[in-house]
Amino acid sequence: EDKRFNIFKDNLKFIDLHNDNNKNATYKLGLTRFADLTNDEYRSLYLGARTEPARGIAKAKNVNLKYLAAVKGEELPETVDWRQNGAVNPIKDQGTCGSCW
């Protein structure tokens, strides 16, 4: 338990340092249920399986291909809100399968 608490405190320090020193960052860090894991523990438990990116795209339904590759002479939008395009789902905890991110 002391080991877990020390890991938690180290992670909390990291979170606070990031949030305090990066006021203009595009993201903030916060506590999650993984806060008592080391980076190595998290990687070994949750970042196992990998697939080829193109494989997922080939299987995806309703993918708007204009965001994947520009047609010659066509300009891509400066920004894309994937929520408006139906490409973002709520966050899911898939345990140790290695595919949640």
C-alpha positions in Angstrom: 0.0 0.0 0.0 2.8 2.4 0.8 4.3 1.7 -2.7 0.9 2.5 -4.4 0.5 5.6 -2.4 4.0 6.8 -3.3 3.3 6.2 -7.0 0.0 8.1 -6.6 1.8 11.0 -5.0 4.4 11.1 -7.8 1.7 11.0 -10.4 -0.2 13.8 -8.6 3.0 15.9 -8.6 3.4 15.3 -12.3 -0.3 16.3 -13.0 0.0 19.5 -10.9 3.3 20.5 -12.5 1.9 20.0 -16.0 -1.3 22.0 -15.2 0.6 24.8 -13.4 3.4 25.2 -16.0 1.3 24.8 -19.1 -1.5 27.3 -18.8 -1.9 27.6 -22.5 -1.8 23.8 -23.2 -4.6 22.3 -25.3 -5.3 19.8 -22.5 -5.2 19.5 -18.7 -4.2 16.4 -16.8 -6.3 15.0 -14.0 -6.7 12.0 -11.7 -8.1 8.7 -13.0 -8.3 5.2 -11.7 -4.9 4.6 -13.1 -3.2 7.2 -10.9 -1.5 4.6 -8.7 0.2 2.8 -11.6 3.7 3.6 -12.9 4.0 4.3 -16.6 5.6 0.8 -17.1 2.7 -0.8 -15.3 0.1 1.1 -17.3 1.8 0.2 -20.6 2.1 -3.5 -19.8 -1.5 -3.7 -18.7 -3.3 -1.5 -21.1 -1.2 -0.9 -24.2 -0.7 -4.4 -25.5 -2.4 -5.1 -28.8 -1.7 -3.0 -31.9 -3.3 -3.2 -35.3 -2.4 -1.6 -38.7 -4.1 1.8 -39.0 -5.3 1.1 -42.5 -7.1 -2.0 -41.4 -9.4 -0.1 -39.1 -10.1 2.5 -41.8 -11.0 -0.2 -44.3 -13.5 -1.7 -41.9 -15.0 1.6 -40.7 -18.5 2.5 -41.8 -19.7 6.0 -42.7 -16.1 7.3 -43.0 -16.0 10.6 -44.8 -12.9 9.9 -47.0 -12.4 13.6 -47.7 -10.7 13.8 -44.4 -8.3 10.9 -45.0 -6.6 12.2 -48.2 -6.9 15.3 -50.2 -7.9 15.0 -53.8 -5.4 16.6 -56.1 -6.1 20.3 -56.1 -8.6 20.1 -53.2 -7.8 21.9 -49.9 -8.5 20.1 -46.6 -10.3 22.0 -43.9 -8.2 23.8 -41.4 -10.0 22.1 -38.5 -12.4 19.1 -38.2 -14.7 18.6 -35.3 -15.0 14.8 -35.4 -17.9 14.9 -32.9 -20.0 16.6 -35.6 -19.1 14.0 -38.1 -20.2 11.1 -35.9 -16.6 9.7 -35.5 -16.2 10.1 -31.8 -17.9 7.8 -29.3 -18.0 8.1 -25.5 -14.9 6.9 -23.7 -15.1 3.2 -23.0 -13.0 1.2 -20.6 -12.0 -2.0 -22.3 -9.9 -3.4 -19.5 -6.7 -5.0 -20.5 -7.4 -5.4 -24.2 -5.0 -2.6 -25.1 -7.4 -0.8 -27.5 -8.8 2.0 -25.3 -7.1 5.4 -25.6 
